[in-house]
Amino acid sequence: MSTPGGPSSQSGGSGIPIMRGVEYRCGDCGARNVIKGGDPVRCRQCGFRILYKVRTKRMIQFEAR
């Protein structure tokens, strides 16, 4: 049976989205790149090999002791 939303919406109804890759910015041209496992680490626009990981928009709080 098919579920509404298809296989790309969420996995198992647990509220965790399916991983689509990690977003990086090119160190040369600043273009956004989504890199998945096994993809070459290279900008898709200019071919530069230094990419910077984009910060998460989620709030992260650490407990200091």
PDBQT receptor file of N, H, CA, C and O in Angstrom, charges set to zero:
ATOM      1  N   MET A   1       0.822  -1.183   0.000  1.00  0.00    +0.000 N 
ATOM      2  CA  MET A   1       0.000   0.000   0.000  1.00  0.00    +0.000 C 
ATOM      3  C   MET A   1       0.869   1.251   0.000  1.00  0.00    +0.000 C 
ATOM      4  O   MET A   1       1.938   1.274   0.610  1.00  0.00    +0.000 OA
ATOM      5  N   SER A   2       0.418   2.260  -0.667  1.00  0.00    +0.000 N 
ATOM      6  H   SER A   2      -0.451   2.242  -1.163  1.00  0.00    +0.000 HD
ATOM      7  CA  SER A   2       1.142   3.531  -0.753  1.00  0.00    +0.000 C 
ATOM      8  C   SER A   2       0.662   4.476   0.345  1.00  0.00    +0.000 C 
ATOM      9  O   SER A   2      -0.533   4.551   0.635  1.00  0.00    +0.000 OA
ATOM     10  N   THR A   3       1.606   5.196   0.952  1.00  0.00    +0.000 N 
ATOM     11  H   THR A   3       2.576   5.135   0.717  1.00  0.00    +0.000 HD
ATOM     12  CA  THR A   3       1.245   6.164   1.989  1.00  0.00    +0.000 C 
ATOM     13  C   THR A   3       1.261   7.561   1.403  1.00  0.00    +0.000 C 
ATOM     14  O   THR A   3       2.058   7.846   0.509  1.00  0.00    +0.000 OA
ATOM     15  N   PRO A   4       0.376   8.459   1.900  1.00  0.00    +0.000 N 
ATOM     16  CA  PRO A   4       0.390   9.826   1.383  1.00  0.00    +0.000 C 
ATOM     17  C   PRO A   4       1.710  10.503   1.729  1.00  0.00    +0.000 C 
ATOM     18  O   PRO A   4       2.221  10.344   2.837  1.00  0.00    +0.000 OA
ATOM     19  N   GLY A   5       2.247  11.237   0.809  1.00  0.00    +0.000 N 
ATOM     20  H   GLY A   5       1.832  11.366  -0.091  1.00  0.00    +0.000 HD
ATOM     21  CA  GLY A   5       3.522  11.909   1.037  1.00  0.00    +0.000 C 
ATOM     22  C   GLY A   5       4.683  11.180   0.410  1.00  0.00    +0.000 C 
ATOM     23  O   GLY A   5       5.731  11.775   0.164  1.00  0.00    +0.000 OA
ATOM     24  N   GLY A   6       4.512   9.898   0.149  1.00  0.00    +0.000 N 
ATOM     25  H   GLY A   6       3.659   9.414   0.349  1.00  0.00    +0.000 HD
ATOM     26  CA  GLY A   6       5.552   9.123  -0.513  1.00  0.00    +0.000 C 
ATOM     27  C   GLY A   6       6.733   8.807   0.376  1.00  0.00    +0.000 C 
ATOM     28  O   GLY A   6       6.729   9.160   1.555  1.00  0.00    +0.000 OA
ATOM     29  N   PRO A   7       7.741   8.153  -0.161  1.00  0.00    +0.000 N 
ATOM     30  CA  PRO A   7       8.886   7.719   0.637  1.00  0.00    +0.000 C 
ATOM     31  C   PRO A   7       9.842   8.843   1.009  1.00  0.00    +0.000 C 
ATOM     32  O   PRO A   7      10.699   8.651   1.872  1.00  0.00    +0.000 OA
ATOM     33  N   SER A   8       9.720  10.020   0.379  1.00  0.00    +0.000 N 
ATOM     34  H   SER A   8       9.024  10.176  -0.322  1.00  0.00    +0.000 HD
ATOM     35  CA  SER A   8      10.689  11.072   0.638  1.00  0.00    +0.000 C 
ATOM     36  C   SER A   8      10.266  12.023   1.747  1.00  0.00    +0.000 C 
ATOM     37  O   SER A   8      11.008  12.955   2.055  1.00  0.00    +0.000 OA
ATOM     38  N   SER A   9       9.082  11.821   2.369  1.00  0.00    +0.000 N 
ATOM     39  H   SER A   9       8.480  11.063   2.119  1.00  0.00    +0.000 HD
ATOM     40  CA  SER A   9       8.634  12.771   3.377  1.00  0.00    +0.000 C 
ATOM     41  C   SER A   9       9.338  12.561   4.707  1.00  0.00    +0.000 C 
ATOM     42  O   SER A   9      10.133  13.409   5.113  1.00  0.00    +0.000 OA
ATOM     43  N   GLN A  10       9.071  11.461   5.396  1.00  0.00    +0.000 N 
ATOM     44  H   GLN A  10       8.425  10.773   5.066  1.00  0.00    +0.000 HD
ATOM     45  CA  GLN A  10       9.733  11.167   6.667  1.00  0.00    +0.000 C 
ATOM     46  C   GLN A  10       9.810   9.667   6.845  1.00  0.00    +0.000 C 
ATOM     47  O   GLN A  10       9.042   8.918   6.242  1.00  0.00    +0.000 OA
ATOM     48  N   SER A  11      10.745   9.233   7.678  1.00  0.00    +0.000 N 
ATOM     49  H   SER A  11      11.369   9.842   8.168  1.00  0.00    +0.000 HD
ATOM     50  CA  SER A  11      10.948   7.805   7.847  1.00  0.00    +0.000 C 
ATOM     51  C   SER A  11      10.177   7.279   9.043  1.00  0.00    +0.000 C 
ATOM     52  O   SER A  11      10.410   7.715  10.170  1.00  0.00    +0.000 OA
ATOM     53  N   GLY A  12       9.271   6.356   8.813  1.00  0.00    +0.000 N 
ATOM     54  H   GLY A  12       9.082   6.002   7.897  1.00  0.00    +0.000 HD
ATOM     55  CA  GLY A  12       8.603   5.629   9.870  1.00  0.00    +0.000 C 
ATOM     56  C   GLY A  12       7.695   6.431  10.774  1.00  0.00    +0.000 C 
ATOM     57  O   GLY A  12       7.250   5.898  11.790  1.00  0.00    +0.000 OA
ATOM     58  N   GLY A  13       7.395   7.671  10.470  1.00  0.00    +0.000 N 
ATOM     59  H   GLY A  13       7.757   8.104   9.644  1.00  0.00    +0.000 HD
ATOM     60  CA  GLY A  13       6.521   8.461  11.315  1.00  0.00    +0.000 C 
ATOM     61  C   GLY A  13       7.159   8.905  12.608  1.00  0.00    +0.000 C 
ATOM     62  O   GLY A  13       6.459   9.397  13.494  1.00  0.00    +0.000 OA
ATOM     63  N   SER A  14       8.470   8.749  12.751  1.00  0.00    +0.000 N 
ATOM     64  H   SER A  14       9.038   8.350  12.032  1.00  0.00    +0.000 HD
ATOM     65  CA  SER A  14       9.137   9.116  13.995  1.00  0.00    +0.000 C 
ATOM     66  C   SER A  14       9.493  10.591  14.058  1.00  0.00    +0.000 C 
ATOM     67  O   SER A  14       9.990  11.057  15.083  1.00  0.00    +0.000 OA
ATOM     68  N   GLY A  15       9.249  11.344  12.975  1.00  0.00    +0.000 N 
ATOM     69  H   GLY A  15       8.845  10.965  12.143  1.00  0.00    +0.000 HD
ATOM     70  CA  GLY A  15       9.547  12.764  12.975  1.00  0.00    +0.000 C 
ATOM     71  C   GLY A  15      10.972  13.088  12.557  1.00  0.00    +0.000 C 
ATOM     72  O   GLY A  15      11.357  14.257  12.551  1.00  0.00    +0.000 OA
ATOM     73  N   ILE A  16      11.767  12.074  12.207  1.00  0.00    +0.000 N 
ATOM     74  H   ILE A  16      11.454  11.125  12.212  1.00  0.00    +0.000 HD
ATOM     75  CA  ILE A  16      13.150  12.300  11.787  1.00  0.00    +0.000 C 
ATOM     76  C   ILE A  16      13.180  12.335  10.264  1.00  0.00    +0.000 C 
ATOM     77  O   ILE A  16      12.817  11.353   9.618  1.00  0.00    +0.000 OA
ATOM     78  N   PRO A  17      13.616  13.471   9.671  1.00  0.00    +0.000 N 
ATOM     79  CA  PRO A  17      13.654  13.523   8.205  1.00  0.00    +0.000 C 
ATOM     80  C   PRO A  17      14.760  12.632   7.641  1.00  0.00    +0.000 C 
ATOM     81  O   PRO A  17      15.756  12.363   8.311  1.00  0.00    +0.000 OA
ATOM     82  N   ILE A  18      14.572  12.182   6.407  1.00  0.00    +0.000 N 
ATOM     83  H   ILE A  18      13.763  12.401   5.862  1.00  0.00    +0.000 HD
ATOM     84  CA  ILE A  18      15.572  11.362   5.733  1.00  0.00    +0.000 C 
ATOM     85  C   ILE A  18      16.757  12.241   5.372  1.00  0.00    +0.000 C 
ATOM     86  O   ILE A  18      16.580  13.360   4.889  1.00  0.00    +0.000 OA
ATOM     87  N   MET A  19      17.980  11.736   5.606  1.00  0.00    +0.000 N 
ATOM     88  H   MET A  19      18.124  10.827   5.998  1.00  0.00    +0.000 HD
ATOM     89  CA  MET A  19      19.191  12.501   5.350  1.00  0.00    +0.000 C 
ATOM     90  C   MET A  19      19.362  12.735   3.859  1.00  0.00    +0.000 C 
ATOM     91  O   MET A  19      19.313  11.787   3.076  1.00  0.00    +0.000 OA
ATOM     92  N   ARG A  20      19.562  13.981   3.457  1.00  0.00    +0.000 N 
ATOM     93  H   ARG A  20      19.601  14.751   4.094  1.00  0.00    +0.000 HD
ATOM     94  CA  ARG A  20      19.702  14.302   2.044  1.00  0.00    +0.000 C 
ATOM     95  C   ARG A  20      21.110  14.733   1.695  1.00  0.00    +0.000 C 
ATOM     96  O   ARG A  20      21.393  14.967   0.520  1.00  0.00    +0.000 OA
ATOM     97  N   GLY A  21      21.992  14.847   2.649  1.00  0.00    +0.000 N 
ATOM     98  H   GLY A  21      21.761  14.656   3.603  1.00  0.00    +0.000 HD
ATOM     99  CA  GLY A  21      23.354  15.308   2.420  1.00  0.00    +0.000 C 
ATOM    100  C   GLY A  21      23.673  16.449   3.366  1.00  0.00    +0.000 C 
ATOM    101  O   GLY A  21      22.813  16.901   4.121  1.00  0.00    +0.000 OA
ATOM    102  N   VAL A  22      24.905  16.908   3.322  1.00  0.00    +0.000 N 
ATOM    103  H   VAL A  22      25.604  16.541   2.709  1.00  0.00    +0.000 HD
ATOM    104  CA  VAL A  22      25.357  17.980   4.195  1.00  0.00    +0.000 C 
ATOM    105  C   VAL A  22      25.679  19.190   3.326  1.00  0.00    +0.000 C 
ATOM    106  O   VAL A  22      26.278  19.058   2.258  1.00  0.00    +0.000 OA
ATOM    107  N   GLU A  23      25.275  20.369   3.793  1.00  0.00    +0.000 N 
ATOM    108  H   GLU A  23      24.789  20.476   4.660  1.00  0.00    +0.000 HD
ATOM    109  CA  GLU A  23      25.475  21.580   3.016  1.00  0.00    +0.000 C 
ATOM    110  C   GLU A  23      26.833  22.207   3.319  1.00  0.00    +0.000 C 
ATOM    111  O   GLU A  23      27.211  22.360   4.481  1.00  0.00    +0.000 OA
ATOM    112  N   TYR A  24      27.553  22.562   2.276  1.00  0.00    +0.000 N 
ATOM    113  H   TYR A  24      27.246  22.438   1.333  1.00  0.00    +0.000 HD
ATOM    114  CA  TYR A  24      28.862  23.202   2.382  1.00  0.00    +0.000 C 
ATOM    115  C   TYR A  24      28.874  24.450   1.517  1.00  0.00    +0.000 C 
ATOM    116  O   TYR A  24      28.088  24.568   0.578  1.00  0.00    +0.000 OA
ATOM    117  N   ARG A  25      29.775  25.393   1.836  1.00  0.00    +0.000 N 
ATOM    118  H   ARG A  25      30.414  25.298   2.600  1.00  0.00    +0.000 HD
ATOM    119  CA  ARG A  25      30.001  26.585   1.016  1.00  0.00    +0.000 C 
ATOM    120  C   ARG A  25      31.398  26.516   0.433  1.00  0.00    +0.000 C 
ATOM    121  O   ARG A  25      32.339  26.085   1.099  1.00  0.00    +0.000 OA
ATOM    122  N   CYS A  26      31.528  26.940  -0.804  1.00  0.00    +0.000 N 
ATOM    123  H   CYS A  26      30.764  27.291  -1.345  1.00  0.00    +0.000 HD
ATOM    124  CA  CYS A  26      32.819  26.953  -1.485  1.00  0.00    +0.000 C 
ATOM    125  C   CYS A  26      33.693  28.059  -0.896  1.00  0.00    +0.000 C 
ATOM    126  O   CYS A  26      33.206  29.154  -0.615  1.00  0.00    +0.000 OA
ATOM    127  N   GLY A  27      34.974  27.775  -0.710  1.00  0.00    +0.000 N 
ATOM    128  H   GLY A  27      35.369  26.885  -0.938  1.00  0.00    +0.000 HD
ATOM    129  CA  GLY A  27      35.910  28.758  -0.175  1.00  0.00    +0.000 C 
ATOM    130  C   GLY A  27      36.320  29.797  -1.197  1.00  0.00    +0.000 C 
ATOM    131  O   GLY A  27      36.865  30.838  -0.827  1.00  0.00    +0.000 OA
ATOM    132  N   ASP A  28      36.075  29.546  -2.472  1.00  0.00    +0.000 N 
ATOM    133  H   ASP A  28      35.632  28.701  -2.773  1.00  0.00    +0.000 HD
ATOM    134  CA  ASP A  28      36.479  30.474  -3.527  1.00  0.00    +0.000 C 
ATOM    135  C   ASP A  28      35.313  31.323  -4.021  1.00  0.00    +0.000 C 
ATOM    136  O   ASP A  28      35.373  32.551  -3.963  1.00  0.00    +0.000 OA
ATOM    137  N   CYS A  29      34.258  30.683  -4.504  1.00  0.00    +0.000 N 
ATOM    138  H   CYS A  29      34.209  29.685  -4.551  1.00  0.00    +0.000 HD
ATOM    139  CA  CYS A  29      33.148  31.438  -5.097  1.00  0.00    +0.000 C 
ATOM    140  C   CYS A  29      31.962  31.619  -4.150  1.00  0.00    +0.000 C 
ATOM    141  O   CYS A  29      31.092  32.445  -4.424  1.00  0.00    +0.000 OA
ATOM    142  N   GLY A  30      31.899  30.865  -3.035  1.00  0.00    +0.000 N 
ATOM    143  H   GLY A  30      32.606  30.193  -2.812  1.00  0.00    +0.000 HD
ATOM    144  CA  GLY A  30      30.824  31.019  -2.061  1.00  0.00    +0.000 C 
ATOM    145  C   GLY A  30      29.541  30.299  -2.423  1.00  0.00    +0.000 C 
ATOM    146  O   GLY A  30      28.521  30.509  -1.766  1.00  0.00    +0.000 OA
ATOM    147  N   ALA A  31      29.555  29.467  -3.435  1.00  0.00    +0.000 N 
ATOM    148  H   ALA A  31      30.384  29.296  -3.968  1.00  0.00    +0.000 HD
ATOM    149  CA  ALA A  31      28.357  28.745  -3.847  1.00  0.00    +0.000 C 
ATOM    150  C   ALA A  31      28.008  27.665  -2.829  1.00  0.00    +0.000 C 
ATOM    151  O   ALA A  31      28.891  27.093  -2.189  1.00  0.00    +0.000 OA
ATOM    152  N   ARG A  32      26.713  27.393  -2.685  1.00  0.00    +0.000 N 
ATOM    153  H   ARG A  32      25.996  27.858  -3.205  1.00  0.00    +0.000 HD
ATOM    154  CA  ARG A  32      26.258  26.330  -1.780  1.00  0.00    +0.000 C 
ATOM    155  C   ARG A  32      26.309  25.001  -2.508  1.00  0.00    +0.000 C 
ATOM    156  O   ARG A  32      25.904  24.897  -3.665  1.00  0.00    +0.000 OA
ATOM    157  N   ASN A  33      26.813  23.981  -1.815  1.00  0.00    +0.000 N 
ATOM    158  H   ASN A  33      27.142  24.066  -0.875  1.00  0.00    +0.000 HD
ATOM    159  CA  ASN A  33      26.915  22.636  -2.372  1.00  0.00    +0.000 C 
ATOM    160  C   ASN A  33      26.362  21.645  -1.355  1.00  0.00    +0.000 C 
ATOM    161  O   ASN A  33      26.650  21.755  -0.163  1.00  0.00    +0.000 OA
ATOM    162  N   VAL A  34      25.576  20.687  -1.811  1.00  0.00    +0.000 N 
ATOM    163  H   VAL A  34      25.342  20.598  -2.780  1.00  0.00    +0.000 HD
ATOM    164  CA  VAL A  34      25.089  19.603  -0.961  1.00  0.00    +0.000 C 
ATOM    165  C   VAL A  34      25.893  18.367  -1.324  1.00  0.00    +0.000 C 
ATOM    166  O   VAL A  34      25.830  17.880  -2.453  1.00  0.00    +0.000 OA
ATOM    167  N   ILE A  35      26.653  17.861  -0.352  1.00  0.00    +0.000 N 
ATOM    168  H   ILE A  35      26.704  18.256   0.566  1.00  0.00    +0.000 HD
ATOM    169  CA  ILE A  35      27.537  16.721  -0.572  1.00  0.00    +0.000 C 
ATOM    170  C   ILE A  35      26.980  15.521   0.184  1.00  0.00    +0.000 C 
ATOM    171  O   ILE A  35      26.671  15.619   1.372  1.00  0.00    +0.000 OA
ATOM    172  N   LYS A  36      26.854  14.399  -0.500  1.00  0.00    +0.000 N 
ATOM    173  H   LYS A  36      27.105  14.320  -1.465  1.00  0.00    +0.000 HD
ATOM    174  CA  LYS A  36      26.438  13.140   0.119  1.00  0.00    +0.000 C 
ATOM    175  C   LYS A  36      27.650  12.246   0.254  1.00  0.00    +0.000 C 
ATOM    176  O   LYS A  36      28.702  12.537  -0.316  1.00  0.00    +0.000 OA
ATOM    177  N   GLY A  37      27.521  11.173   0.992  1.00  0.00    +0.000 N 
ATOM    178  H   GLY A  37      26.667  10.936   1.455  1.00  0.00    +0.000 HD
ATOM    179  CA  GLY A  37      28.614  10.227   1.145  1.00  0.00    +0.000 C 
ATOM    180  C   GLY A  37      29.011   9.629  -0.188  1.00  0.00    +0.000 C 
ATOM    181  O   GLY A  37      28.155   9.168  -0.943  1.00  0.00    +0.000 OA
ATOM    182  N   GLY A  38      30.296   9.631  -0.486  1.00  0.00    +0.000 N 
ATOM    183  H   GLY A  38      30.992  10.005   0.128  1.00  0.00    +0.000 HD
ATOM    184  CA  GLY A  38      30.781   9.089  -1.743  1.00  0.00    +0.000 C 
ATOM    185  C   GLY A  38      30.938  10.120  -2.844  1.00  0.00    +0.000 C 
ATOM    186  O   GLY A  38      31.587   9.847  -3.853  1.00  0.00    +0.000 OA
ATOM    187  N   ASP A  39      30.356  11.303  -2.671  1.00  0.00    +0.000 N 
ATOM    188  H   ASP A  39      29.829  11.525  -1.850  1.00  0.00    +0.000 HD
ATOM    189  CA  ASP A  39      30.520  12.366  -3.665  1.00  0.00    +0.000 C 
ATOM    190  C   ASP A  39      31.911  12.975  -3.545  1.00  0.00    +0.000 C 
ATOM    191  O   ASP A  39      32.469  13.015  -2.449  1.00  0.00    +0.000 OA
ATOM    192  N   PRO A  40      32.480  13.450  -4.649  1.00  0.00    +0.000 N 
ATOM    193  CA  PRO A  40      33.782  14.122  -4.556  1.00  0.00    +0.000 C 
ATOM    194  C   PRO A  40      33.661  15.455  -3.830  1.00  0.00    +0.000 C 
ATOM    195  O   PRO A  40      32.685  16.182  -4.014  1.00  0.00    +0.000 OA
ATOM    196  N   VAL A  41      34.654  15.772  -3.008  1.00  0.00    +0.000 N 
ATOM    197  H   VAL A  41      35.447  15.181  -2.859  1.00  0.00    +0.000 HD
ATOM    198  CA  VAL A  41      34.660  17.037  -2.271  1.00  0.00    +0.000 C 
ATOM    199  C   VAL A  41      35.194  18.097  -3.221  1.00  0.00    +0.000 C 
ATOM    200  O   VAL A  41      36.401  18.325  -3.310  1.00  0.00    +0.000 OA
ATOM    201  N   ARG A  42      34.279  18.737  -3.925  1.00  0.00    +0.000 N 
ATOM    202  H   ARG A  42      33.299  18.552  -3.853  1.00  0.00    +0.000 HD
ATOM    203  CA  ARG A  42      34.638  19.705  -4.953  1.00  0.00    +0.000 C 
ATOM    204  C   ARG A  42      33.422  20.587  -5.233  1.00  0.00    +0.000 C 
ATOM    205  O   ARG A  42      32.292  20.100  -5.267  1.00  0.00    +0.000 OA
ATOM    206  N   CYS A  43      33.658  21.883  -5.433  1.00  0.00    +0.000 N 
ATOM    207  H   CYS A  43      34.576  22.278  -5.405  1.00  0.00    +0.000 HD
ATOM    208  CA  CYS A  43      32.574  22.820  -5.750  1.00  0.00    +0.000 C 
ATOM    209  C   CYS A  43      32.009  22.475  -7.119  1.00  0.00    +0.000 C 
ATOM    210  O   CYS A  43      32.761  22.205  -8.056  1.00  0.00    +0.000 OA
ATOM    211  N   ARG A  44      30.691  22.483  -7.233  1.00  0.00    +0.000 N 
ATOM    212  H   ARG A  44      30.081  22.702  -6.472  1.00  0.00    +0.000 HD
ATOM    213  CA  ARG A  44      30.055  22.149  -8.505  1.00  0.00    +0.000 C 
ATOM    214  C   ARG A  44      30.112  23.317  -9.496  1.00  0.00    +0.000 C 
ATOM    215  O   ARG A  44      29.950  23.117 -10.700  1.00  0.00    +0.000 OA
ATOM    216  N   GLN A  45      30.342  24.537  -8.991  1.00  0.00    +0.000 N 
ATOM    217  H   GLN A  45      30.474  24.699  -8.013  1.00  0.00    +0.000 HD
ATOM    218  CA  GLN A  45      30.384  25.705  -9.869  1.00  0.00    +0.000 C 
ATOM    219  C   GLN A  45      31.782  25.946 -10.447  1.00  0.00    +0.000 C 
ATOM    220  O   GLN A  45      31.950  26.069 -11.660  1.00  0.00    +0.000 OA
ATOM    221  N   CYS A  46      32.800  26.012  -9.542  1.00  0.00    +0.000 N 
ATOM    222  H   CYS A  46      32.663  25.912  -8.556  1.00  0.00    +0.000 HD
ATOM    223  CA  CYS A  46      34.135  26.413  -9.995  1.00  0.00    +0.000 C 
ATOM    224  C   CYS A  46      35.183  25.305  -9.889  1.00  0.00    +0.000 C 
ATOM    225  O   CYS A  46      36.268  25.444 -10.453  1.00  0.00    +0.000 OA
ATOM    226  N   GLY A  47      34.887  24.198  -9.179  1.00  0.00    +0.000 N 
ATOM    227  H   GLY A  47      34.005  24.085  -8.721  1.00  0.00    +0.000 HD
ATOM    228  CA  GLY A  47      35.838  23.100  -9.067  1.00  0.00    +0.000 C 
ATOM    229  C   GLY A  47      36.824  23.235  -7.918  1.00  0.00    +0.000 C 
ATOM    230  O   GLY A  47      37.718  22.401  -7.778  1.00  0.00    +0.000 OA
ATOM    231  N   PHE A  48      36.681  24.274  -7.087  1.00  0.00    +0.000 N 
ATOM    232  H   PHE A  48      35.954  24.951  -7.201  1.00  0.00    +0.000 HD
ATOM    233  CA  PHE A  48      37.571  24.484  -5.953  1.00  0.00    +0.000 C 
ATOM    234  C   PHE A  48      37.385  23.357  -4.947  1.00  0.00    +0.000 C 
ATOM    235  O   PHE A  48      36.268  22.869  -4.773  1.00  0.00    +0.000 OA
ATOM    236  N   ARG A  49      38.462  22.933  -4.278  1.00  0.00    +0.000 N 
ATOM    237  H   ARG A  49      39.369  23.330  -4.420  1.00  0.00    +0.000 HD
ATOM    238  CA  ARG A  49      38.398  21.754  -3.404  1.00  0.00    +0.000 C 
ATOM    239  C   ARG A  49      38.321  22.075  -1.916  1.00  0.00    +0.000 C 
ATOM    240  O   ARG A  49      38.316  21.154  -1.098  1.00  0.00    +0.000 OA
ATOM    241  N   ILE A  50      38.262  23.347  -1.540  1.00  0.00    +0.000 N 
ATOM    242  H   ILE A  50      38.267  24.095  -2.204  1.00  0.00    +0.000 HD
ATOM    243  CA  ILE A  50      38.145  23.712  -0.122  1.00  0.00    +0.000 C 
ATOM    244  C   ILE A  50      36.708  24.150   0.125  1.00  0.00    +0.000 C 
ATOM    245  O   ILE A  50      36.260  25.175  -0.388  1.00  0.00    +0.000 OA
ATOM    246  N   LEU A  51      35.986  23.349   0.925  1.00  0.00    +0.000 N 
ATOM    247  H   LEU A  51      36.350  22.515   1.341  1.00  0.00    +0.000 HD
ATOM    248  CA  LEU A  51      34.590  23.636   1.249  1.00  0.00    +0.000 C 
ATOM    249  C   LEU A  51      34.444  23.808   2.754  1.00  0.00    +0.000 C 
ATOM    250  O   LEU A  51      35.107  23.118   3.528  1.00  0.00    +0.000 OA
ATOM    251  N   TYR A  52      33.582  24.725   3.167  1.00  0.00    +0.000 N 
ATOM    252  H   TYR A  52      33.044  25.285   2.538  1.00  0.00    +0.000 HD
ATOM    253  CA  TYR A  52      33.325  24.988   4.575  1.00  0.00    +0.000 C 
ATOM    254  C   TYR A  52      31.918  24.548   4.923  1.00  0.00    +0.000 C 
ATOM    255  O   TYR A  52      30.968  24.836   4.195  1.00  0.00    +0.000 OA
ATOM    256  N   LYS A  53      31.785  23.837   6.056  1.00  0.00    +0.000 N 
ATOM    257  H   LYS A  53      32.556  23.602   6.647  1.00  0.00    +0.000 HD
ATOM    258  CA  LYS A  53      30.483  23.346   6.481  1.00  0.00    +0.000 C 
ATOM    259  C   LYS A  53      29.638  24.506   6.995  1.00  0.00    +0.000 C 
ATOM    260  O   LYS A  53      30.118  25.343   7.759  1.00  0.00    +0.000 OA
ATOM    261  N   VAL A  54      28.369  24.550   6.568  1.00  0.00    +0.000 N 
ATOM    262  H   VAL A  54      27.979  23.870   5.947  1.00  0.00    +0.000 HD
ATOM    263  CA  VAL A  54      27.448  25.607   6.976  1.00  0.00    +0.000 C 
ATOM    264  C   VAL A  54      26.943  25.302   8.382  1.00  0.00    +0.000 C 
ATOM    265  O   VAL A  54      26.655  24.150   8.707  1.00  0.00    +0.000 OA
ATOM    266  N   ARG A  55      26.838  26.330   9.211  1.00  0.00    +0.000 N 
ATOM    267  H   ARG A  55      27.073  27.266   8.948  1.00  0.00    +0.000 HD
ATOM    268  CA  ARG A  55      26.329  26.132  10.578  1.00  0.00    +0.000 C 
ATOM    269  C   ARG A  55      24.880  25.681  10.567  1.00  0.00    +0.000 C 
ATOM    270  O   ARG A  55      24.114  26.023   9.667  1.00  0.00    +0.000 OA
ATOM    271  N   THR A  56      24.520  24.915  11.573  1.00  0.00    +0.000 N 
ATOM    272  H   THR A  56      25.142  24.637  12.305  1.00  0.00    +0.000 HD
ATOM    273  CA  THR A  56      23.142  24.462  11.721  1.00  0.00    +0.000 C 
ATOM    274  C   THR A  56      22.270  25.600  12.233  1.00  0.00    +0.000 C 
ATOM    275  O   THR A  56      22.747  26.480  12.949  1.00  0.00    +0.000 OA
ATOM    276  N   LYS A  57      21.003  25.581  11.867  1.00  0.00    +0.000 N 
ATOM    277  H   LYS A  57      20.616  24.866  11.285  1.00  0.00    +0.000 HD
ATOM    278  CA  LYS A  57      20.071  26.604  12.328  1.00  0.00    +0.000 C 
ATOM    279  C   LYS A  57      19.379  26.168  13.624  1.00  0.00    +0.000 C 
ATOM    280  O   LYS A  57      18.640  26.939  14.237  1.00  0.00    +0.000 OA
ATOM    281  N   ARG A  58      19.631  24.929  14.025  1.00  0.00    +0.000 N 
ATOM    282  H   ARG A  58      20.232  24.303  13.527  1.00  0.00    +0.000 HD
ATOM    283  CA  ARG A  58      19.094  24.390  15.264  1.00  0.00    +0.000 C 
ATOM    284  C   ARG A  58      19.817  24.982  16.457  1.00  0.00    +0.000 C 
ATOM    285  O   ARG A  58      21.029  25.189  16.401  1.00  0.00    +0.000 OA
ATOM    286  N   MET A  59      19.093  25.263  17.545  1.00  0.00    +0.000 N 
ATOM    287  H   MET A  59      18.109  25.095  17.591  1.00  0.00    +0.000 HD
ATOM    288  CA  MET A  59      19.736  25.775  18.736  1.00  0.00    +0.000 C 
ATOM    289  C   MET A  59      20.416  24.623  19.480  1.00  0.00    +0.000 C 
ATOM    290  O   MET A  59      19.790  23.604  19.774  1.00  0.00    +0.000 OA
ATOM    291  N   ILE A  60      21.682  24.795  19.774  1.00  0.00    +0.000 N 
ATOM    292  H   ILE A  60      22.191  25.622  19.535  1.00  0.00    +0.000 HD
ATOM    293  CA  ILE A  60      22.451  23.796  20.499  1.00  0.00    +0.000 C 
ATOM    294  C   ILE A  60      22.945  24.428  21.783  1.00  0.00    +0.000 C 
ATOM    295  O   ILE A  60      23.546  25.503  21.767  1.00  0.00    +0.000 OA
ATOM    296  N   GLN A  61      22.689  23.759  22.893  1.00  0.00    +0.000 N 
ATOM    297  H   GLN A  61      22.201  22.886  22.906  1.00  0.00    +0.000 HD
ATOM    298  CA  GLN A  61      23.091  24.288  24.185  1.00  0.00    +0.000 C 
ATOM    299  C   GLN A  61      23.988  23.263  24.888  1.00  0.00    +0.000 C 
ATOM    300  O   GLN A  61      23.658  22.080  24.965  1.00  0.00    +0.000 OA
ATOM    301  N   PHE A  62      25.117  23.738  25.394  1.00  0.00    +0.000 N 
ATOM    302  H   PHE A  62      25.386  24.699  25.331  1.00  0.00    +0.000 HD
ATOM    303  CA  PHE A  62      26.052  22.884  26.099  1.00  0.00    +0.000 C 
ATOM    304  C   PHE A  62      26.004  23.194  27.578  1.00  0.00    +0.000 C 
ATOM    305  O   PHE A  62      25.798  24.341  27.976  1.00  0.00    +0.000 OA
ATOM    306  N   GLU A  63      26.194  22.176  28.385  1.00  0.00    +0.000 N 
ATOM    307  H   GLU A  63      26.362  21.245  28.061  1.00  0.00    +0.000 HD
ATOM    308  CA  GLU A  63      26.203  22.363  29.838  1.00  0.00    +0.000 C 
ATOM    309  C   GLU A  63      27.662  22.393  30.303  1.00  0.00    +0.000 C 
ATOM    310  O   GLU A  63      28.411  21.439  30.094  1.00  0.00    +0.000 OA
ATOM    311  N   ALA A  64      28.055  23.505  30.938  1.00  0.00    +0.000 N 
ATOM    312  H   ALA A  64      27.447  24.281  31.109  1.00  0.00    +0.000 HD
ATOM    313  CA  ALA A  64      29.422  23.645  31.444  1.00  0.00    +0.000 C 
ATOM    314  C   ALA A  64      29.435  23.286  32.922  1.00  0.00    +0.000 C 
ATOM    315  O   ALA A  64      28.494  23.579  33.659  1.00  0.00    +0.000 OA
ATOM    316  N   ARG A  65      30.512  22.651  33.334  1.00  0.00    +0.000 N 
ATOM    317  H   ARG A  65      31.276  22.413  32.735  1.00  0.00    +0.000 HD
ATOM    318  CA  ARG A  65      30.626  22.282  34.746  1.00  0.00    +0.000 C 
ATOM    319  C   ARG A  65      31.679  23.111  35.427  1.00  0.00    +0.000 C 
ATOM    320  O   ARG A  65      31.919  22.944  36.623  1.00  0.00    +0.000 OA
TER     321      ARG A  65
